[in-house]
């Protein structure tokens, strides 16, 4: 199993944009020699929460400075991008990196970013579903065409042409049952952020694997990609102190940026029905309980503590890979680097040694019951 870096690229309060980008990019490049396998920069716009407006452009620079590191979009926010341009840029990135590009797609959740693009959030689900299929097909056959509600495109060839299939290296963010269903139907791996304890989402992941087999001729889904906030230190007390300050701080930045407790999700129809229900449940549960779940879901502690957490998670959800977010909430970059190097040195070998677990024979009746057949 691979270990990667999830790059949130926040505009740290104590650094200007230039200092932040120089340090984040240096660490991304050096991660190859540390032992990491892949980097996943996000796409976000307009606000300090995260400032990476074009992760495909960003990865083209990393491609020129590395040799083996895989280059993944974590993710392209589909409703904000023309699907033909997304296909073109991913194919170009694949050429420039000698086949190291990995496709990651997402729907986006921030109302204020949607407003910045003048896109109606209530259209997000349909726009994503239509465009994701266009992108997946375009990357496979080298032609883009569309005749859908939101996208019209006469059949046209992409140049340069794709150099190889993206099967096995294409993913989408899955944080709702509807997203898991779309991923399974399109043959996409699942990317998830650690938001609550993994026992609470295990059924959804197993349902996705059942659906994936059904839609892909019995083929197994790739390991789930888990984006974790990581604090790795030889000092367990120090790791907990940092986690309770910085991971908690990041949680509050998420709540603010995405307006997670807002009523607007309920006004977007089916596009964000899952989040409308989640907002209701969070209000009922209260901040303290949600914070403890969020902390428990992510990775902090000594290498041995983190390894134990990862092995427990594997027993709950099956095969997965970790994309650690090490830099967030204005941590000093020397502290970030120490955490990255220790994780790669002492946790990475354990994950690299994991091989896919044997899948139990599918109980068809149980699988159909889980997916509502």
N, C-alpha and C positions, 0 to 999 in steps of 0.2 A: 504494500500500500504506500501511496505517496504522502509526503508532507509538503505543505505549501504555505504561502503567505497571503493573507487577505489584506489588501492595502486600502484602508479607508481614506487616507490622504486628507486628514483634517487640517484646517488652517489653525495650527496651535496658537493659543492666545499669546504665548511668550515669544513667538518667532514671526517674522514677516513671511510672505508667501515664498520668496526666493530661498530663504534659509530652510524652510520646511521642505521645499521640493528638492533642494540639493541633498539634504540628509536622507530623505525617504528614497530617493533614486540611488544614492550610494549604497544604502543597505539592501535595496532590491538587487542590485548588480552583485554585491558581495555574497548574497544568499546562496548563489550557485556553489561557491567554494565552501560555504558553511555546511552544505549537505541537503539544502532544500531542492525540491524537484520542480516547483511551479509557482508563479506569482499570479495573483488575481486582483488587479486594480478595479475599483468600482467606477461607476459613472454617476456623478452628481453635479449640480449646477447652482450658481448664484449665491450660496450661503456658506458661512463658516463651518457648518456641519461636515461638509466634504467638498473639495474643490478639484475634481478631476473631470472636466467636461468631455474628454474624448479618450477613452482608455485604449482604443486601437492605435491612435497616434502615439500615446505614451509607450505602449508595448513595442512599437517599431524602434524606439530608441533603445529600450532594454535588449531587443533582439540583436542590435549591432554591438552591444557590449558584453554579450554572453555567448556560450557555445551549446550548452545542453539544456538550460533552463526552459521549461515549457511556459507558454505565454497565453494566459487565459483572461477573457473579459468577464469581470465579476460584478455586474453584468452590463451588456448593452441594454439600455432601457428602450424597449422596442417601440412603444407609442411615440417616442420623441425622435425617432430616426427613420429615414426613408429606407424601406427594406432592400431596395436595389443597391443603395450606397453601402448598407451594412454588408451585403454579400461581396461587393467589390473590395471593400477595405479589409475584410477578413481573408479573402483570397490573396490580396497583396501582402498582408502580414504573414501569411503562410509561406509565400515565396521568399520574402526577405529573411525569414527565420529558418529556412530549410525544413519546413513541415512541423514547426513546434507550436503552431497556433491552436488554441482550444476555444471553442465558441461557448459563451455563457450568455443567456438571455434573461431579462427580467421585465416586470410590468411597471415598476415604480409605485410609490405609495404617498409621496409628499404633495399635498394640495398646492403648496406655494411654488413648487417646481413645475407642476402641470400648468399653473397660471402663467408662469414665466414663458412657457411655450405656446400659450393660447390653446391648449388642448383640453377638452372637456373630460374630467375624470370619469364621468359616467360611461364614456365610450372605451375606457381602458381595456376591459376584458375582451371585447370584440375586436378592437384594434390589435391587441396582442395576439389573439388566436389566429387572426387572418395573416398578420405579417410574419409570425413565427413560422408558419407553414411555408410561406413564400421563401423565407431565408433558408430554411432547412433544405427545401427542394433545389433552390438556386445553387447552394454550395455543393450539392451532389452532382447535378447534371450540367452546371455551367451556364444555364440559361435562366433568366428571370422573366416571369409573366404573371399577370394577376388580373382578375375580373371579379372583385369582391365589393362589398359595400364601401369600404374606405380606401381601397387601393386598385388603381387601374394601370396596367402596364402591358403594352404590346410585347410579345416574346422577343427578347434581345439577348445576345450572347455577352457574357462577362469576359473581359480581357484584362490582365492575363487569365488564362483558364485555370480552374482548380488543378492542383498537382496530385491530390489524392483525396479519398473520401474523408469526411468529417465524422463518420460513424465511429462511436467509441470515444469521441472527443467533442461532444456537444452536450450542453447542460442547460437547465433553466432553474431559476429560483422557485422553490416550492414551499410555501408557507401556509397553504390552504388546501383543502381537499380538491377544489376545482383545479388548482395548478398541478397537483399530482396527476390528475386525470389527463390533462393536456400533455404533460411530459410523457406519460406512458404511451399515448396515442401517436405522438411524434417520434418516439424512440429516443427521448432525451433523458440524460442522467439528471438526478435531483440534487440541487444545491440548497442547503438549509443553514440558517443562522441559529446559534444556540440561544434560545430565548426562554425555555422552560425545561424542567427536568425531562430527561429523555424517555423515561417510562411513560410519560403522558403523550408522547408523539409516536411511540413504537407501533401502535396499530395502524396509524396512517401510513407509515413507511412500509409495513408488510402489505397493506392494501395496494400500494403503488407497485410493489414488486409483482403481485398477482396480476394486476392490470397490464403491466409491462409484458409479462409472458403472453398474455392473451392477445395483445396487439402486435407482437413481434415474433410470432411463430415459435413460442416456447423459449426464446432467448432470455437469458438472465439480465436484469438491469445492472448497470455498473455500480460500484460502491457509491453510497451517498457521500457527497462532499459536505462536510460540516465546517462552517466558519465559526471559530471560537476566539474569544478574547483571552489572551494568554499572558500570565505573569509567572515566569519560571525562575526560581532562585534556590540556592543551597540553604537559605534561611527561610524556614516555613513561616515564621512570624512576620518577617519582612514582606514575604509574598502576600500574606493575608492583608497586611496593612495597605499595600499598594492596591490590591484587588478591591478592598472595601472603599478606597478613595476613588480610584480611576475607573474600574469597571462599573461601579455605581454611578460615577459621574457620566460615563458614556451612556448608561441606561437613561439618565435624565435628559441627555442631549437627544436621544432617540425619541423620547416622549414629546419633547418640545418640537423637534423638526417635523415629525410626522403627525403631530396633534393627535396622539393615540387615544386620548379620552374624548375627542371631539364627536359631535353629532353628525358631522358631514358625511361620514362613511355610509350612514343609513340613507342618505339622500342620493347615492350614486347607483341605486338599483342593484342589479346582480353583480356589478363590477367589484364591489368591496363588501358584499354581504357578510363574509367571514369576519372581516375586521370590525364591522358594526357590532356583531355579536361579541367579538373579543373585547371591544371597548366597554360594553355593558358588563361583562364578566370581571374586567379589571376594576371597574368602579365598585363592584360588589365585594371583591376580594381585598382591596386596599393595598396601598403602596408597600407596606412592610412585607407582606406575604409574597408579592410579585418580585420584589427585590431579592429576597432570599432564594426564590426559584431561579431567577436570572443568574445570580452568583453561583448557585449549585450546578447550573447547566454548563458553565464555562470552565476554563482550565487554569488553575492557579495553585501554587505550592511548590514543593521540591520536585525534582524529576520523578522520584519514587511515588509521590502522591499523585502526580499527573498520570503516570503509567497506570496506577490502580484505577483512577477515574476512567481512563480510556478502555481498560479491559472490562470494567463494569458496563460501560456503554455498549461495547461490542456484544456482550451477552444480552442486552436489551433490544438492540436494533439490527444486529448483524453487521455485515461488512460496511466500513466507511473509511474515508480519508479525512485528514485534518488540514484545514487552511487556517493557520494561526494569525490572528491580528495582534501584533506585538506593540504597535505604535498608535497610541490614542490618548486623548485628554492631556496633552502637553507633558507627557513624560519626557525627561531628559533623554537625548538620543544615545548617550553612553549606557544608560539603564536599559533602553530598548535593545540595543545591540547585545548586551550581556545576556538578556533573557533569550534572544534569538539563538545565540551561539550555544548556550547551555541546553536549550530544548533540542536543537539539531544534534548535538553531541550525545546526549544521554537518553532522550526520548525517541529521536528519529530512528536509531537502529532497531528498536523494538517494533515500530510501525513498518519499517521497511521489510522486516522479517515475516510480517503477517502475509499469509497467502489466502486466497478466497476460500471461505468455508464451504464445505460440501452442502449442497442444498437438499433438504429433505424432499422426498417425492411429494408432488403437489396433491393435496386433498381437494379435488375439484369442487365437491359440494361446499366445503368450508370456504374456499376461495370465492365461489360465486355468491355465497351469503355475505362475505365481507364487502364485496364490491356492488352489492345490491342487484344481482342478476335474478 
